Amino acid sequence: MKIRLAEIGVYLKQLVKNPLRLGSVIPSSKETAQFIVKHIKKEKGFIIELGAGTGSFTKALLESGVSKENLICVEIEPSFCDFLRKRFPGLRVVCGNAAKLADILPKDALGNIVTVVSSIPFLSIPKQLREDIVVSTLEVMNPDGRFIQVSYSPVSPVPWQKLGLIQHRYGFIWRNFPPINIFGYEKNLDETGTKF
């Protein structure tokens, strides 16, 4: 209960300071986090969480068996980075821009990422920045890696056709405020493993 109150306090301070950087007025629900965990690839490799915020998804990922060594959180807001480091001691938290992942992620993770989970509020950022973030993600992921994006939009916030991706709509979570869609994307590979 103490952690939840601290989480809401940090979140609300950031909401007042810069509301467009947050996708919602409260952190994502436990149900949303648990649903996302069902769709991550857990084979050997790193999982990157973009826009980790106060750690709703981080907590669910760790509880599902993802090790702290294999999970890296990327967050642009320094107050959230500080909160994540206190809440999850020993977790790697990178404070930086998700559109520049090749520059900010630890070198041992590059090319060895099996899943990227993003809660970046794509609907409140420019389309070009959305595309830059997805391209940045594709550059550092395994060829068969998966990109998961949460969105309040009923249609994909990612230009998946333009980027030559395969899109999946994993589901719609009613028990979130507001209710949220979960989309998944993978590179479109031919039989030889080459991106079309």
Secondary structure by P-SEA (a helix, b strand, c coil): caaaaaaaaaaaaaaaaccccccccccccaaaaaaaaaccccccbbbbbccccccaaaaaaaaaccccccbbbbbccaaaaaaaaaacccccccccccccccccccccccccccbbbbccccccccaaaaaaaaaaaaacccccbbbbbbcccccccccccccbbbbbcccccccccccbbbbbbbcccccccccc
